[in-house]
């Protein structure tokens, strides 16, 4: 039985594309590739998502290794969240799923800074509970993060349906006893939910 629908954030609800963000301040391909890797795809960013370091610590590490880029790195780490537009149609889909009587939750590999950003407040209001990985010092697809999520929100694993764009996270949820579905697009997700939950979701 599916009673609780749990969503990922990046590339499910919002268009998270760090390459686009980096390319807006670096013009040379070599610099773009380097900064994408070092700022957003590094062990430092992973540790940020895991709540093991602060943004200031990540910045200080990068600044010490790339002093020629300190101003641009600072800009990236203070404004990255502003270039993450909503996935078209997802907000409306969530509203309709909630209207159909299904509680919505959010579980994302991300830092709690999202809570402070006005940009996301409307969508966060739709959720009965929100948890970011940095709060738990865990990361998807670890089984433990799904176990802790259920404990925090008093949910039964078998009654949770998880929606994530990353297949490894979908499998992680299944390993924890959840039902899970890989997000590939709004229309496909709407069809899946209508068929799976046997409800009609108006566009």
BABAVEX-473814 format. One record per residue (C-alpha): x, z, y; residue in three letters. Coordinates in pm, whole numbers, plus 32768, in hexadecimal, padded with zeros to 4 digits. Layout:
! BABAVEX-473814
XZYala...
! end
This chain:
! BABAVEX-473814
800080008000unk80837FA28159unk801880938269unk813E80998359unk81E97F6683E7unk83527FA58452unk84027EA4852Bunk856A7E59857Eunk85B47E1686EEunk86C37D0E871Dunk86597BAA86C6unk85097C26864Dunk84717CAE878Dunk857C7C478887unk86717B258899unk87BF7BD58869unk88D07AD2889Funk8A197B72890Dunk8AC37A1F890Bunk89DF79AD8A22unk8A2D7AE98AE6unk8BA57ABF8ABCunk8B99794F8B18unk8AEF79A38C60unk8C2E7A498CDEunk8D42799C8C18unk8D6778228C35unk8E8B77D88B4Eunk8E2E77B489DBunk8F5C787F896Aunk8EFB79A18A4Funk8D8E798689EBunk8DE179A38879unk8ED37AC188B5unk8DE77B92898Aunk8CBD7B5588A8unk8D897BDA8785unk8E2B7CFD883Dunk8D017D788908unk8BD37D36882Aunk8C4E7CEF86CBunk8D607DF286B4unk8D817F3C8602unk8D507FDB8759unk8BF67F448783unk8B9E7FA98621unk8C0A810E866Funk8B32810387AAunk8A0680A686D4unk8A6181BF85E9unk8A7482BA8706unk8BDF830C86C3unk8C6A82A58817unk8BE3827A8978unk8BD481418A4Eunk8CE581D78B26unk8DC8820189F9unk8D86809C898Dunk8DD480258AECunk8F1480EF8B04unk8F91805F89BBunk8F467EFB8A29unk8FD67F308B85unk911B7FB38AF6unk91437E808A1Bunk90BF7D7B8B0Dunk91167DF38C6Cunk90F47C918CF6unk8F7F7C998CA2unk8F207DFB8D0Aunk8E1F7D958E10unk8D727C9D8D2Bunk8D757D928C08unk8CDC7E9B8CE8unk8BCE7DA38D4Eunk8B827D4D8BE4unk8B627EB98B7Cunk8A7F7F158CA1unk89987DE48CA9unk898C7D5D8B41unk88277DD78B0Funk879C7D068C2Eunk87C27BBD8B74unk86E77C0D8A48unk85967B688A86unk84727BAE899Dunk84397ACA8873unk830B79FA88E4unk81CD7A688839unk82547BA6879Aunk81C07C9A8894unk80677C038863unk80917C0B86EBunk80EC7D7D86F4unk7FC07DC987CDunk7EDB7D1C86D3unk7F777DC985A5unk7F477F168650unk7DDE7EBE86A7unk7DA97E778534unk7DF77FE484F0unk7F627FDE8483unk805380D68525unk818D802F85ACunk82EE80BB85A2unk844580498613unk858F806F8557unk86BC7FC085EBunk88367FBF85D6unk886480088746unk88CC81088848unk87D081F488E8unk881781578A3Dunk86EC807989F1unk860A81A28A3Aunk867981A18BA5unk863D80318BEBunk84FB7FDF8CA2unk85017E868C01unk84967F0D8AAEunk83A280218B09unk82667F548AD7unk82C37EF08976unk833C804E891Eunk81E380D4897Bunk815080198853unk821380E78756unk81A8822C86B7unk831882798681unk846881E586E2unk85BE822C864Dunk870D819386A9unk882F819F85B8unk890B825986B2unk881E8381869Dunk886183A68529unk89D1833F8519unk896882448411unk893E80CB8405unk885C7FD98350unk88747F70823Aunk88DC80CD81C5unk87CF816380E9unk87F582B0819Dunk8775822982E9unk862A81C5824Bunk860E8315819Bunk865083D282E1unk855A82F5839Eunk8441835682B0unk849E84C582C9unk849E84BC8445unk8350840A8464unk82AA84A98332unk8277835E8281unk826883048110unk836681F280B7unk827281327FDFunk8181811F8104unk8280807F81F1unk82AA7F0C822Dunk83EF7EB582DEunk84237D7883AAunk858D7D1483F3unk86417BCC8431unk87717C2F8361unk87477C0381EBunk883D7D1B819Cunk87647E0D8264unk862C7D9481B1unk86D97DDD8067unk874C7F3080EAunk85E47F8E8131unk85797F1F7FD7unk868D7FEF7F3Eunk85F2811B7FEDunk849D80D67F56unk8408801E807Eunk835B7ED08080unk84137DDC815Funk83FF7C7C81E9unk85057BA38294unk84A17B2C83EEunk84D779B78423unk83D679728534unk829679ED85D4unk81AC78F6852Cunk823A793983D2unk82227AB0840Aunk80BA7A94847Funk806179CF8344unk81177ACB8268unk80687BF68306unk7F137B5382F5unk7F417B008186unk7FED7C448128unk7F0A7D3281E5unk7DD47C5881C1unk7D887C658333unk7D547B628443unk7E407B6C8569unk7DBF7AAB8692unk7EC179F38761unk
! end
